[in-house]
Amino acid sequence: MATTNISIRMEESLKKEADQLFNEMGMNISTAFNIFVRRAIRERAIPFHISLGELNHETIAAMLEAERIAKDPNIPSYVTAKEALAAALCEDN
């Protein structure tokens, strides 16, 4: 099977840690990357969950604002978009 070379940029310390880990597992970084790519192709997805982890301050502020609005009895709420649109049209008059 023909092979090809690829180049990946990463922090030197990250590469050293990866080399050490994969060496302990009996492989090199090239083998580990091949395992990753083969699994990604087989699953047609990145083979692990990717998330932002923690919410940023803007998202937290928006969530708190939405919660405040939902609990405020002085702010009208609507069940349907039609109701909201009708109320908005009445406010314009």
Backbone bond lengths (Angstrom), bond angles and torsions (degrees), N, CA, C in turn:
res aa  C-N    CA-C-N  psi(-1)  N-CA   C-N-CA  omega(-1)  CA-C   N-CA-C  phi
1 M - - - 1.446 - - 1.531 107.99 -
2 A 1.314 116.16 129.94 1.464 121.32 178.81 1.527 109.65 -71.20
3 T 1.310 115.70 145.56 1.464 120.79 177.87 1.511 109.44 -120.95
4 T 1.313 115.89 164.99 1.454 121.85 177.35 1.523 108.61 -136.36
5 N 1.298 116.65 156.78 1.459 121.63 178.11 1.522 109.94 -96.39
6 I 1.324 115.77 143.91 1.459 121.33 172.19 1.522 107.43 -129.76
7 S 1.307 115.68 159.79 1.457 121.15 179.18 1.523 108.57 -122.47
8 I 1.325 116.13 131.64 1.460 121.41 179.98 1.521 108.13 -124.65
9 R 1.313 116.72 132.43 1.466 120.72 176.93 1.524 109.00 -97.26
10 M 1.336 115.36 133.66 1.458 121.22 174.60 1.521 108.62 -156.27
11 E 1.309 115.60 163.32 1.457 120.34 178.52 1.526 109.24 -60.97
12 E 1.325 115.40 142.64 1.461 120.67 -178.10 1.528 111.56 -58.83
13 S 1.334 116.69 -41.75 1.468 119.82 -179.07 1.530 111.36 -65.22
14 L 1.324 116.81 -35.65 1.460 121.31 178.00 1.524 110.40 -65.14
15 K 1.335 116.41 -43.15 1.467 120.43 178.45 1.523 110.87 -62.89
16 K 1.327 117.21 -41.88 1.468 120.29 179.21 1.526 110.74 -61.33
17 E 1.333 116.45 -43.66 1.468 120.12 178.61 1.523 111.00 -64.01
18 A 1.335 116.37 -42.43 1.465 120.47 179.23 1.523 110.41 -64.36
19 D 1.338 117.27 -45.00 1.468 120.96 178.16 1.525 110.55 -56.84
20 Q 1.333 116.39 -44.46 1.461 120.91 -178.87 1.529 110.71 -64.19
21 L 1.333 116.54 -47.07 1.463 120.77 -179.63 1.523 111.21 -60.71
22 F 1.335 116.07 -51.57 1.458 119.42 -176.64 1.520 111.51 -66.22
23 N 1.332 117.83 -33.76 1.457 121.35 176.11 1.527 110.23 -62.01
24 E 1.338 116.45 -41.84 1.464 120.60 176.99 1.522 111.30 -62.38
25 M 1.327 116.56 -26.87 1.465 121.82 179.85 1.525 111.83 -90.41
26 G 1.336 116.21 0.59 1.460 120.42 177.50 1.515 114.45 83.14
27 M 1.309 117.76 25.76 1.469 120.72 179.24 1.516 109.61 -144.32
28 N 1.316 115.83 171.31 1.463 120.42 174.89 1.526 109.04 -107.80
29 I 1.318 115.97 177.37 1.464 120.75 -176.60 1.533 111.31 -64.99
30 S 1.324 117.13 -32.21 1.465 120.81 178.36 1.527 110.75 -64.13
31 T 1.328 116.74 -44.65 1.465 120.64 178.32 1.527 110.46 -63.79
32 A 1.334 116.80 -42.84 1.467 120.72 179.28 1.528 110.70 -61.22
33 F 1.333 116.69 -42.28 1.462 119.76 179.57 1.529 110.69 -66.05
34 N 1.325 117.41 -39.45 1.465 120.68 177.09 1.525 111.05 -61.93
35 I 1.326 117.08 -40.04 1.468 120.48 177.07 1.527 109.84 -61.19
36 F 1.335 116.24 -45.75 1.461 121.30 178.58 1.532 111.05 -57.76
37 V 1.337 116.98 -49.62 1.468 121.17 -176.58 1.522 111.06 -65.03
38 R 1.330 117.71 -43.41 1.470 120.02 179.78 1.534 111.16 -61.67
39 R 1.314 116.30 -42.74 1.469 118.97 179.67 1.525 111.07 -67.55
40 A 1.326 117.58 -40.46 1.466 121.00 177.92 1.527 110.48 -59.69
41 I 1.322 116.29 -42.64 1.470 120.23 179.27 1.524 110.31 -66.13
42 R 1.334 116.90 -45.04 1.468 120.59 -178.70 1.530 110.91 -61.95
43 E 1.337 117.26 -42.72 1.467 121.39 -177.44 1.523 113.15 -87.76
44 R 1.334 116.07 -10.41 1.459 122.63 -176.78 1.529 110.54 55.21
45 A 1.332 115.01 40.58 1.465 122.16 -179.60 1.522 108.57 -164.64
46 I 1.313 115.86 163.58 1.459 119.34 171.21 1.528 105.86 -68.12
47 P 1.326 118.46 128.60 1.471 120.20 -170.14 1.530 115.66 -79.72
48 F 1.301 117.27 27.55 1.457 121.17 173.31 1.518 108.10 -157.27
49 H 1.329 115.51 159.97 1.464 121.37 -177.24 1.524 109.85 -76.29
50 I 1.310 117.02 132.51 1.459 122.65 176.57 1.524 107.58 -115.02
51 S 1.321 116.31 128.81 1.461 119.24 177.91 1.519 109.52 -145.94
52 L 1.296 115.11 164.73 1.454 120.30 177.28 1.520 111.61 -77.65
53 G 1.312 116.68 -12.17 1.455 119.78 179.73 1.510 111.06 79.27
54 E 1.299 116.78 -94.03 1.454 121.44 -177.37 1.526 110.50 -96.05
55 L 1.320 115.51 150.31 1.459 120.55 176.99 1.524 109.06 -76.26
56 N 1.331 115.97 143.99 1.465 118.35 177.63 1.531 109.69 -81.26
57 H 1.327 116.17 169.79 1.472 121.41 -175.41 1.528 112.34 -61.43
58 E 1.318 117.17 -37.62 1.468 120.86 -179.38 1.527 110.78 -64.52
59 T 1.329 117.01 -42.45 1.460 120.78 179.39 1.523 110.92 -66.27
60 I 1.323 116.51 -43.07 1.465 120.36 178.38 1.526 110.54 -61.58
61 A 1.332 117.39 -43.07 1.465 121.29 178.67 1.524 110.69 -61.90
62 A 1.328 117.36 -41.77 1.467 121.02 179.40 1.527 110.93 -65.16
63 M 1.319 116.77 -39.61 1.462 120.34 178.83 1.533 111.07 -65.80
64 L 1.317 116.87 -41.32 1.468 120.52 177.79 1.524 111.39 -65.27
65 E 1.331 116.49 -39.57 1.470 120.84 177.70 1.528 110.65 -64.41
66 A 1.329 117.32 -42.57 1.464 120.91 178.71 1.528 110.64 -63.37
67 E 1.318 116.69 -39.90 1.464 120.77 178.10 1.528 110.95 -64.98
68 R 1.337 116.84 -42.09 1.463 121.26 178.60 1.527 110.48 -61.86
69 I 1.329 116.67 -44.88 1.466 121.39 179.78 1.524 110.36 -62.90
70 A 1.327 117.20 -42.67 1.464 121.03 -178.51 1.524 111.95 -63.31
71 K 1.325 117.07 -31.82 1.470 121.12 -177.84 1.526 113.54 -89.69
72 D 1.314 118.13 -12.59 1.469 122.08 -175.63 1.529 109.73 -79.48
73 P 1.348 117.92 114.03 1.465 120.20 -178.59 1.531 112.79 -70.05
74 N 1.323 117.82 -15.13 1.464 121.27 -179.92 1.526 112.90 -84.37
75 I 1.311 116.84 -8.80 1.470 120.44 178.81 1.521 107.53 -101.66
76 P 1.334 117.31 121.23 1.471 119.45 -177.93 1.529 111.49 -66.29
77 S 1.318 113.93 149.47 1.466 119.28 174.99 1.523 108.33 -125.43
78 Y 1.311 115.63 156.34 1.460 121.31 -175.04 1.519 109.25 -131.75
79 V 1.323 115.12 146.90 1.456 120.75 179.13 1.523 110.38 -86.96
80 T 1.326 116.41 -35.64 1.465 119.89 -177.45 1.524 110.42 -124.16
81 A 1.308 115.00 160.24 1.462 120.48 176.04 1.527 110.26 -65.03
82 K 1.334 116.41 -32.92 1.464 120.81 179.11 1.531 110.48 -61.31
83 E 1.344 116.73 -42.46 1.469 120.77 177.40 1.525 110.88 -62.90
84 A 1.321 116.67 -44.36 1.469 120.97 -179.27 1.521 110.68 -63.68
85 L 1.329 116.86 -41.75 1.459 121.37 179.47 1.524 110.55 -65.30
86 A 1.323 117.11 -42.87 1.467 120.78 178.93 1.526 110.26 -61.65
87 A 1.322 117.18 -42.42 1.467 120.75 178.76 1.521 110.64 -65.20
88 A 1.315 117.42 -40.45 1.466 121.10 179.75 1.521 110.51 -65.26
89 L 1.330 117.40 -38.82 1.461 120.82 179.50 1.524 110.81 -68.25
90 C 1.338 117.00 -35.04 1.468 120.62 177.68 1.519 111.07 -68.16
91 E 1.332 117.77 -35.03 1.467 121.59 179.64 1.518 111.36 -66.48
92 D 1.330 117.30 -30.28 1.464 121.29 -178.56 1.522 111.90 -71.64
93 N 1.320 117.91 -21.55 1.471 121.33 -177.65 1.489 112.27 -87.10
